[in-house]
């Protein structure tokens, strides 16, 4: 953050919004990840559960900063 102590500028507020979005995505991913094994879809469960797991993994990788400094 580039603002002085006890003040926020526009860039700080944008960064806080991005962090809030990432926290929300993380919470949603954690909720789905905890409950994906309890889904009963009959014979389709053997196909759908791995697809959901791969999608969750893709979301986690997408939200991380993968650039090297």
N, CA, C and O atoms as a CHARMM CRD file, in Angstrom:
* protein
*
  276
    1    1 UNK  N      0.84600  -1.17300   0.00000 PROA 1      0.00000
    2    1 UNK  CA     0.00000   0.00000   0.00000 PROA 1      0.00000
    3    1 UNK  C      0.89100   1.23600   0.00000 PROA 1      0.00000
    4    1 UNK  O      1.92200   1.28500   0.67100 PROA 1      0.00000
    5    2 UNK  N      0.47500   2.20900  -0.75300 PROA 2      0.00000
    6    2 UNK  CA     1.30700   3.37400  -0.96300 PROA 2      0.00000
    7    2 UNK  C      0.81600   4.62200  -0.25900 PROA 2      0.00000
    8    2 UNK  O      1.43300   5.67700  -0.40600 PROA 2      0.00000
    9    3 UNK  N     -0.24600   4.55100   0.48500 PROA 3      0.00000
   10    3 UNK  CA    -0.76600   5.73300   1.14100 PROA 3      0.00000
   11    3 UNK  C     -0.09000   5.94200   2.49700 PROA 3      0.00000
   12    3 UNK  O      0.56600   5.04500   3.02800 PROA 3      0.00000
   13    4 UNK  N     -0.26600   7.13700   3.03800 PROA 4      0.00000
   14    4 UNK  CA     0.29900   7.44900   4.34200 PROA 4      0.00000
   15    4 UNK  C     -0.47800   6.70500   5.42100 PROA 4      0.00000
   16    4 UNK  O     -1.55900   6.17500   5.16700 PROA 4      0.00000
   17    5 UNK  N      0.07400   6.67300   6.60500 PROA 5      0.00000
   18    5 UNK  CA    -0.58500   5.98800   7.72100 PROA 5      0.00000
   19    5 UNK  C     -1.97500   6.57400   7.97400 PROA 5      0.00000
   20    5 UNK  O     -2.17100   7.78700   7.90400 PROA 5      0.00000
   21    6 UNK  N     -2.91500   5.71400   8.26300 PROA 6      0.00000
   22    6 UNK  CA    -4.29700   6.07200   8.60400 PROA 6      0.00000
   23    6 UNK  C     -5.04700   6.76300   7.46900 PROA 6      0.00000
   24    6 UNK  O     -5.96100   7.55100   7.71300 PROA 6      0.00000
   25    7 UNK  N     -4.65600   6.46300   6.21700 PROA 7      0.00000
   26    7 UNK  CA    -5.40200   6.97300   5.06800 PROA 7      0.00000
   27    7 UNK  C     -5.32800   5.93800   3.94800 PROA 7      0.00000
   28    7 UNK  O     -4.40200   5.13000   3.89300 PROA 7      0.00000
   29    8 UNK  N     -6.30600   5.97700   3.06900 PROA 8      0.00000
   30    8 UNK  CA    -6.35900   5.05900   1.93200 PROA 8      0.00000
   31    8 UNK  C     -6.51600   5.86200   0.65200 PROA 8      0.00000
   32    8 UNK  O     -7.28200   6.82500   0.60500 PROA 8      0.00000
   33    9 UNK  N     -5.79100   5.46800  -0.38200 PROA 9      0.00000
   34    9 UNK  CA    -6.00500   6.08900  -1.67800 PROA 9      0.00000
   35    9 UNK  C     -6.75500   5.11000  -2.57500 PROA 9      0.00000
   36    9 UNK  O     -7.11200   4.01600  -2.13900 PROA 9      0.00000
   37   10 UNK  N     -6.99200   5.49400  -3.80500 PROA 10     0.00000
   38   10 UNK  CA    -7.77900   4.66200  -4.71800 PROA 10     0.00000
   39   10 UNK  C     -7.10200   3.31900  -4.98600 PROA 10     0.00000
   40   10 UNK  O     -7.77000   2.28700  -5.04400 PROA 10     0.00000
   41   11 UNK  N     -5.78700   3.33100  -5.14700 PROA 11     0.00000
   42   11 UNK  CA    -5.06900   2.08500  -5.41000 PROA 11     0.00000
   43   11 UNK  C     -5.20700   1.11800  -4.23300 PROA 11     0.00000
   44   11 UNK  O     -5.34900  -0.08800  -4.43600 PROA 11     0.00000
   45   12 UNK  N     -5.16700   1.64000  -3.00400 PROA 12     0.00000
   46   12 UNK  CA    -5.34400   0.79600  -1.82100 PROA 12     0.00000
   47   12 UNK  C     -6.72700   0.16100  -1.80000 PROA 12     0.00000
   48   12 UNK  O     -6.86900  -1.01800  -1.47200 PROA 12     0.00000
   49   13 UNK  N     -7.73200   0.92800  -2.14400 PROA 13     0.00000
   50   13 UNK  CA    -9.10400   0.42100  -2.12900 PROA 13     0.00000
   51   13 UNK  C     -9.29000  -0.64700  -3.20500 PROA 13     0.00000
   52   13 UNK  O     -9.98600  -1.63600  -2.97600 PROA 13     0.00000
   53   14 UNK  N     -8.67600  -0.46000  -4.37600 PROA 14     0.00000
   54   14 UNK  CA    -8.74200  -1.47100  -5.43900 PROA 14     0.00000
   55   14 UNK  C     -8.06300  -2.75900  -4.96300 PROA 14     0.00000
   56   14 UNK  O     -8.59300  -3.85200  -5.16500 PROA 14     0.00000
   57   15 UNK  N     -6.88900  -2.63100  -4.33200 PROA 15     0.00000
   58   15 UNK  CA    -6.19000  -3.81300  -3.81900 PROA 15     0.00000
   59   15 UNK  C     -6.99700  -4.52000  -2.73100 PROA 15     0.00000
   60   15 UNK  O     -7.00800  -5.74900  -2.67500 PROA 15     0.00000
   61   16 UNK  N     -7.66400  -3.76700  -1.87200 PROA 16     0.00000
   62   16 UNK  CA    -8.51500  -4.37600  -0.85300 PROA 16     0.00000
   63   16 UNK  C     -9.68900  -5.11600  -1.49600 PROA 16     0.00000
   64   16 UNK  O    -10.07100  -6.19500  -1.04200 PROA 16     0.00000
   65   17 UNK  N    -10.25500  -4.53800  -2.54700 PROA 17     0.00000
   66   17 UNK  CA   -11.34000  -5.20300  -3.26300 PROA 17     0.00000
   67   17 UNK  C    -10.88600  -6.50400  -3.90100 PROA 17     0.00000
   68   17 UNK  O    -11.60500  -7.50200  -3.85900 PROA 17     0.00000
   69   18 UNK  N     -9.68400  -6.50000  -4.49800 PROA 18     0.00000
   70   18 UNK  CA    -9.14200  -7.72300  -5.08900 PROA 18     0.00000
   71   18 UNK  C     -8.92200  -8.78900  -4.02500 PROA 18     0.00000
   72   18 UNK  O     -9.24300  -9.96000  -4.23300 PROA 18     0.00000
   73   19 UNK  N     -8.37600  -8.38100  -2.88600 PROA 19     0.00000
   74   19 UNK  CA    -8.15700  -9.34100  -1.79900 PROA 19     0.00000
   75   19 UNK  C     -9.48000  -9.89300  -1.27900 PROA 19     0.00000
   76   19 UNK  O     -9.58000 -11.08000  -0.96800 PROA 19     0.00000
   77   20 UNK  N    -10.49300  -9.03700  -1.18500 PROA 20     0.00000
   78   20 UNK  CA   -11.80400  -9.50300  -0.73200 PROA 20     0.00000
   79   20 UNK  C    -12.38400 -10.51900  -1.71600 PROA 20     0.00000
   80   20 UNK  O    -12.99800 -11.50500  -1.30800 PROA 20     0.00000
   81   21 UNK  N    -12.18900 -10.27400  -3.00800 PROA 21     0.00000
   82   21 UNK  CA   -12.66500 -11.21700  -4.02000 PROA 21     0.00000
   83   21 UNK  C    -11.94500 -12.55600  -3.90000 PROA 21     0.00000
   84   21 UNK  O    -12.57700 -13.61000  -3.98200 PROA 21     0.00000
   85   22 UNK  N    -10.62900 -12.52300  -3.70500 PROA 22     0.00000
   86   22 UNK  CA    -9.87400 -13.76400  -3.55100 PROA 22     0.00000
   87   22 UNK  C    -10.28400 -14.51900  -2.29000 PROA 22     0.00000
   88   22 UNK  O    -10.36300 -15.74700  -2.30400 PROA 22     0.00000
   89   23 UNK  N    -10.54300 -13.80500  -1.21200 PROA 23     0.00000
   90   23 UNK  CA   -10.99500 -14.45800   0.02000 PROA 23     0.00000
   91   23 UNK  C    -12.36000 -15.10100  -0.20200 PROA 23     0.00000
   92   23 UNK  O    -12.60400 -16.21500   0.26100 PROA 23     0.00000
   93   24 UNK  N    -13.24400 -14.40800  -0.90400 PROA 24     0.00000
   94   24 UNK  CA   -14.55900 -14.97500  -1.20700 PROA 24     0.00000
   95   24 UNK  C    -14.46400 -16.21700  -2.08100 PROA 24     0.00000
   96   24 UNK  O    -15.17100 -17.19800  -1.84800 PROA 24     0.00000
   97   25 UNK  N    -13.59300 -16.18000  -3.08700 PROA 25     0.00000
   98   25 UNK  CA   -13.39400 -17.35100  -3.94100 PROA 25     0.00000
   99   25 UNK  C    -12.82000 -18.49600  -3.12300 PROA 25     0.00000
  100   25 UNK  O    -13.22900 -19.64700  -3.27600 PROA 25     0.00000
  101   26 UNK  N    -11.86200 -18.17100  -2.24500 PROA 26     0.00000
  102   26 UNK  CA   -11.27000 -19.20600  -1.38700 PROA 26     0.00000
  103   26 UNK  C    -12.30300 -19.85000  -0.47900 PROA 26     0.00000
  104   26 UNK  O    -12.29400 -21.06700  -0.29000 PROA 26     0.00000
  105   27 UNK  N    -13.19200 -19.04400   0.08100 PROA 27     0.00000
  106   27 UNK  CA   -14.23100 -19.58600   0.94800 PROA 27     0.00000
  107   27 UNK  C    -15.18500 -20.48500   0.16300 PROA 27     0.00000
  108   27 UNK  O    -15.58200 -21.54600   0.64600 PROA 27     0.00000
  109   28 UNK  N    -15.54900 -20.06400  -1.04200 PROA 28     0.00000
  110   28 UNK  CA   -16.44400 -20.87600  -1.87300 PROA 28     0.00000
  111   28 UNK  C    -15.78200 -22.18700  -2.27200 PROA 28     0.00000
  112   28 UNK  O    -16.41600 -23.24100  -2.25200 PROA 28     0.00000
  113   29 UNK  N    -14.49700 -22.11800  -2.63700 PROA 29     0.00000
  114   29 UNK  CA   -13.76800 -23.32800  -3.01400 PROA 29     0.00000
  115   29 UNK  C    -13.65800 -24.27700  -1.82100 PROA 29     0.00000
  116   29 UNK  O    -13.81900 -25.48800  -1.96800 PROA 29     0.00000
  117   30 UNK  N    -13.38100 -23.72000  -0.63800 PROA 30     0.00000
  118   30 UNK  CA   -13.27900 -24.55900   0.55900 PROA 30     0.00000
  119   30 UNK  C    -14.62100 -25.23100   0.86900 PROA 30     0.00000
  120   30 UNK  O    -14.65500 -26.40800   1.22700 PROA 30     0.00000
  121   31 UNK  N    -15.72300 -24.49200   0.73300 PROA 31     0.00000
  122   31 UNK  CA   -17.04400 -25.05800   1.00100 PROA 31     0.00000
  123   31 UNK  C    -17.36300 -26.18700   0.02800 PROA 31     0.00000
  124   31 UNK  O    -17.80100 -27.26200   0.43800 PROA 31     0.00000
  125   32 UNK  N    -17.14400 -25.94200  -1.25100 PROA 32     0.00000
  126   32 UNK  CA   -17.42800 -26.97000  -2.25300 PROA 32     0.00000
  127   32 UNK  C    -16.51000 -28.16700  -2.05400 PROA 32     0.00000
  128   32 UNK  O    -16.94300 -29.31400  -2.16700 PROA 32     0.00000
  129   33 UNK  N    -15.23100 -27.89800  -1.75400 PROA 33     0.00000
  130   33 UNK  CA   -14.28300 -28.98300  -1.54800 PROA 33     0.00000
  131   33 UNK  C    -14.63600 -29.87100  -0.37300 PROA 33     0.00000
  132   33 UNK  O    -14.41500 -31.08100  -0.42100 PROA 33     0.00000
  133   34 UNK  N    -15.17900 -29.29000   0.67300 PROA 34     0.00000
  134   34 UNK  CA   -15.58400 -30.07400   1.84000 PROA 34     0.00000
  135   34 UNK  C    -16.82200 -30.91200   1.56500 PROA 34     0.00000
  136   34 UNK  O    -16.99200 -31.98000   2.15400 PROA 34     0.00000
  137   35 UNK  N    -17.68400 -30.44100   0.68200 PROA 35     0.00000
  138   35 UNK  CA   -18.97300 -31.10100   0.47500 PROA 35     0.00000
  139   35 UNK  C    -19.07500 -31.91100  -0.81200 PROA 35     0.00000
  140   35 UNK  O    -20.10200 -32.54200  -1.06400 PROA 35     0.00000
  141   36 UNK  N    -18.01500 -31.90100  -1.63700 PROA 36     0.00000
  142   36 UNK  CA   -18.10300 -32.60000  -2.91700 PROA 36     0.00000
  143   36 UNK  C    -18.23100 -34.11500  -2.71700 PROA 36     0.00000
  144   36 UNK  O    -18.84000 -34.79100  -3.54600 PROA 36     0.00000
  145   37 UNK  N    -17.67900 -34.64500  -1.65800 PROA 37     0.00000
  146   37 UNK  CA   -17.74300 -36.09300  -1.45500 PROA 37     0.00000
  147   37 UNK  C    -19.11800 -36.54900  -0.96000 PROA 37     0.00000
  148   37 UNK  O    -19.41000 -37.74500  -0.97200 PROA 37     0.00000
  149   38 UNK  N    -19.95800 -35.61600  -0.53000 PROA 38     0.00000
  150   38 UNK  CA   -21.28200 -35.96800  -0.01000 PROA 38     0.00000
  151   38 UNK  C    -22.37700 -35.89500  -1.07300 PROA 38     0.00000
  152   38 UNK  O    -23.54500 -36.16300  -0.79000 PROA 38     0.00000
  153   39 UNK  N    -21.99600 -35.53300  -2.28400 PROA 39     0.00000
  154   39 UNK  CA   -22.96800 -35.42500  -3.37000 PROA 39     0.00000
  155   39 UNK  C    -23.33200 -36.82800  -3.86100 PROA 39     0.00000
  156   39 UNK  O    -22.45100 -37.63300  -4.16000 PROA 39     0.00000
  157   40 UNK  N    -24.62000 -37.11100  -3.94200 PROA 40     0.00000
  158   40 UNK  CA   -25.06200 -38.41700  -4.43500 PROA 40     0.00000
  159   40 UNK  C    -25.78400 -38.21400  -5.76100 PROA 40     0.00000
  160   40 UNK  O    -26.93600 -37.78400  -5.79700 PROA 40     0.00000
  161   41 UNK  N    -25.09300 -38.52900  -6.83900 PROA 41     0.00000
  162   41 UNK  CA   -25.66300 -38.36200  -8.16700 PROA 41     0.00000
  163   41 UNK  C    -25.84100 -39.69600  -8.87400 PROA 41     0.00000
  164   41 UNK  O    -25.95700 -39.75100 -10.09800 PROA 41     0.00000
  165   42 UNK  N    -25.86200 -40.75700  -8.10300 PROA 42     0.00000
  166   42 UNK  CA   -26.03800 -42.08400  -8.68000 PROA 42     0.00000
  167   42 UNK  C    -24.81500 -42.51200  -9.46200 PROA 42     0.00000
  168   42 UNK  O    -23.68200 -42.31200  -9.02200 PROA 42     0.00000
  169   43 UNK  N    -25.04500 -43.09800 -10.61500 PROA 43     0.00000
  170   43 UNK  CA   -23.94600 -43.60600 -11.43500 PROA 43     0.00000
  171   43 UNK  C    -23.07900 -42.47900 -11.99200 PROA 43     0.00000
  172   43 UNK  O    -21.91200 -42.70200 -12.31300 PROA 43     0.00000
  173   44 UNK  N    -23.63000 -41.28400 -12.10900 PROA 44     0.00000
  174   44 UNK  CA   -22.86800 -40.15700 -12.65200 PROA 44     0.00000
  175   44 UNK  C    -21.84200 -39.61600 -11.66400 PROA 44     0.00000
  176   44 UNK  O    -20.95500 -38.85900 -12.05900 PROA 44     0.00000
  177   45 UNK  N    -21.94100 -39.98700 -10.38600 PROA 45     0.00000
  178   45 UNK  CA   -20.99700 -39.50000  -9.38000 PROA 45     0.00000
  179   45 UNK  C    -19.55900 -39.85300  -9.72100 PROA 45     0.00000
  180   45 UNK  O    -18.65100 -39.06500  -9.45800 PROA 45     0.00000
  181   46 UNK  N    -19.34100 -41.02100 -10.30000 PROA 46     0.00000
  182   46 UNK  CA   -17.98700 -41.44700 -10.64100 PROA 46     0.00000
  183   46 UNK  C    -17.36700 -40.53100 -11.69600 PROA 46     0.00000
  184   46 UNK  O    -16.14300 -40.45600 -11.80600 PROA 46     0.00000
  185   47 UNK  N    -18.18500 -39.84800 -12.45700 PROA 47     0.00000
  186   47 UNK  CA   -17.68200 -38.92300 -13.46700 PROA 47     0.00000
  187   47 UNK  C    -17.67000 -37.48500 -12.95800 PROA 47     0.00000
  188   47 UNK  O    -16.70600 -36.75800 -13.19700 PROA 47     0.00000
  189   48 UNK  N    -18.70900 -37.07000 -12.27200 PROA 48     0.00000
  190   48 UNK  CA   -18.87500 -35.66700 -11.89400 PROA 48     0.00000
  191   48 UNK  C    -17.93000 -35.24600 -10.77000 PROA 48     0.00000
  192   48 UNK  O    -17.38900 -34.14100 -10.82100 PROA 48     0.00000
  193   49 UNK  N    -17.71500 -36.08000  -9.76700 PROA 49     0.00000
  194   49 UNK  CA   -16.85000 -35.70800  -8.64500 PROA 49     0.00000
  195   49 UNK  C    -15.42200 -35.40900  -9.10300 PROA 49     0.00000
  196   49 UNK  O    -14.86200 -34.40200  -8.66900 PROA 49     0.00000
  197   50 UNK  N    -14.79900 -36.23500  -9.96200 PROA 50     0.00000
  198   50 UNK  CA   -13.45900 -35.86600 -10.44000 PROA 50     0.00000
  199   50 UNK  C    -13.44300 -34.58800 -11.27700 PROA 50     0.00000
  200   50 UNK  O    -12.47900 -33.82400 -11.21900 PROA 50     0.00000
  201   51 UNK  N    -14.49500 -34.35000 -12.05100 PROA 51     0.00000
  202   51 UNK  CA   -14.56400 -33.12900 -12.84400 PROA 51     0.00000
  203   51 UNK  C    -14.63600 -31.91000 -11.92100 PROA 51     0.00000
  204   51 UNK  O    -13.96500 -30.90800 -12.16700 PROA 51     0.00000
  205   52 UNK  N    -15.43900 -31.99100 -10.86900 PROA 52     0.00000
  206   52 UNK  CA   -15.52600 -30.88900  -9.90300 PROA 52     0.00000
  207   52 UNK  C    -14.17800 -30.68000  -9.21900 PROA 52     0.00000
  208   52 UNK  O    -13.75900 -29.54100  -9.01400 PROA 52     0.00000
  209   53 UNK  N    -13.50400 -31.75400  -8.87000 PROA 53     0.00000
  210   53 UNK  CA   -12.20300 -31.65600  -8.21600 PROA 53     0.00000
  211   53 UNK  C    -11.18200 -30.98500  -9.12400 PROA 53     0.00000
  212   53 UNK  O    -10.41700 -30.13600  -8.66700 PROA 53     0.00000
  213   54 UNK  N    -11.15700 -31.35000 -10.39600 PROA 54     0.00000
  214   54 UNK  CA   -10.23300 -30.72300 -11.34500 PROA 54     0.00000
  215   54 UNK  C    -10.58500 -29.24600 -11.54100 PROA 54     0.00000
  216   54 UNK  O     -9.69100 -28.40600 -11.64800 PROA 54     0.00000
  217   55 UNK  N    -11.86800 -28.92900 -11.58900 PROA 55     0.00000
  218   55 UNK  CA   -12.28600 -27.53700 -11.72400 PROA 55     0.00000
  219   55 UNK  C    -11.85300 -26.71800 -10.50300 PROA 55     0.00000
  220   55 UNK  O    -11.39900 -25.58300 -10.64300 PROA 55     0.00000
  221   56 UNK  N    -11.99500 -27.29600  -9.31200 PROA 56     0.00000
  222   56 UNK  CA   -11.55400 -26.59400  -8.10300 PROA 56     0.00000
  223   56 UNK  C    -10.04600 -26.35800  -8.13400 PROA 56     0.00000
  224   56 UNK  O     -9.58000 -25.28300  -7.75800 PROA 56     0.00000
  225   57 UNK  N     -9.29000 -27.34400  -8.57400 PROA 57     0.00000
  226   57 UNK  CA    -7.84500 -27.19000  -8.68100 PROA 57     0.00000
  227   57 UNK  C     -7.49200 -26.09000  -9.67900 PROA 57     0.00000
  228   57 UNK  O     -6.57100 -25.30800  -9.44100 PROA 57     0.00000
  229   58 UNK  N     -8.21600 -26.02600 -10.79000 PROA 58     0.00000
  230   58 UNK  CA    -7.97400 -24.98300 -11.78500 PROA 58     0.00000
  231   58 UNK  C     -8.27800 -23.60100 -11.21300 PROA 58     0.00000
  232   58 UNK  O     -7.55000 -22.64600 -11.48100 PROA 58     0.00000
  233   59 UNK  N     -9.34500 -23.49200 -10.43100 PROA 59     0.00000
  234   59 UNK  CA    -9.69200 -22.21000  -9.80700 PROA 59     0.00000
  235   59 UNK  C     -8.60400 -21.78000  -8.83300 PROA 59     0.00000
  236   59 UNK  O     -8.23400 -20.60600  -8.79700 PROA 59     0.00000
  237   60 UNK  N     -8.09000 -22.71600  -8.04600 PROA 60     0.00000
  238   60 UNK  CA    -7.03300 -22.39600  -7.08200 PROA 60     0.00000
  239   60 UNK  C     -5.79000 -21.90800  -7.82000 PROA 60     0.00000
  240   60 UNK  O     -5.19100 -20.90900  -7.42200 PROA 60     0.00000
  241   61 UNK  N     -5.39300 -22.60000  -8.88800 PROA 61     0.00000
  242   61 UNK  CA    -4.20700 -22.18800  -9.64600 PROA 61     0.00000
  243   61 UNK  C     -4.43100 -20.85400 -10.33400 PROA 61     0.00000
  244   61 UNK  O     -3.49400 -20.06600 -10.45800 PROA 61     0.00000
  245   62 UNK  N     -5.64200 -20.58100 -10.78100 PROA 62     0.00000
  246   62 UNK  CA    -5.95900 -19.33200 -11.45100 PROA 62     0.00000
  247   62 UNK  C     -5.86600 -18.14700 -10.49100 PROA 62     0.00000
  248   62 UNK  O     -5.43300 -17.06400 -10.88600 PROA 62     0.00000
  249   63 UNK  N     -6.27000 -18.34400  -9.23200 PROA 63     0.00000
  250   63 UNK  CA    -6.27500 -17.24500  -8.28000 PROA 63     0.00000
  251   63 UNK  C     -4.90000 -16.94400  -7.70000 PROA 63     0.00000
  252   63 UNK  O     -4.68300 -15.85400  -7.17000 PROA 63     0.00000
  253   64 UNK  N     -3.96400 -17.89300  -7.79000 PROA 64     0.00000
  254   64 UNK  CA    -2.62500 -17.66100  -7.26100 PROA 64     0.00000
  255   64 UNK  C     -1.82300 -16.78600  -8.20700 PROA 64     0.00000
  256   64 UNK  O     -2.06900 -16.76000  -9.41200 PROA 64     0.00000
  257   65 UNK  N     -0.85700 -16.06700  -7.64000 PROA 65     0.00000
  258   65 UNK  CA     0.06700 -15.27800  -8.42300 PROA 65     0.00000
  259   65 UNK  C      1.22800 -16.18500  -8.83400 PROA 65     0.00000
  260   65 UNK  O      2.07500 -16.52100  -8.00600 PROA 65     0.00000
  261   66 UNK  N      1.26800 -16.57300 -10.08100 PROA 66     0.00000
  262   66 UNK  CA     2.26700 -17.51900 -10.55800 PROA 66     0.00000
  263   66 UNK  C      3.46700 -16.84700 -11.21000 PROA 66     0.00000
  264   66 UNK  O      4.29500 -17.52100 -11.82400 PROA 66     0.00000
  265   67 UNK  N      3.56800 -15.53900 -11.08700 PROA 67     0.00000
  266   67 UNK  CA     4.70800 -14.83300 -11.66300 PROA 67     0.00000
  267   67 UNK  C      5.89500 -14.96200 -10.72100 PROA 67     0.00000
  268   67 UNK  O      5.73700 -15.01300  -9.50200 PROA 67     0.00000
  269   68 UNK  N      7.07000 -15.01100 -11.29900 PROA 68     0.00000
  270   68 UNK  CA     8.29800 -15.11500 -10.48900 PROA 68     0.00000
  271   68 UNK  C      8.94600 -13.74700 -10.43000 PROA 68     0.00000
  272   68 UNK  O      9.11700 -13.07900 -11.45000 PROA 68     0.00000
  273   69 UNK  N      9.29900 -13.34500  -9.24300 PROA 69     0.00000
  274   69 UNK  CA     9.91200 -12.01400  -9.07300 PROA 69     0.00000
  275   69 UNK  C     11.38700 -12.02900  -9.36900 PROA 69     0.00000
  276   69 UNK  O     12.04700 -10.99400  -9.27300 PROA 69     0.00000
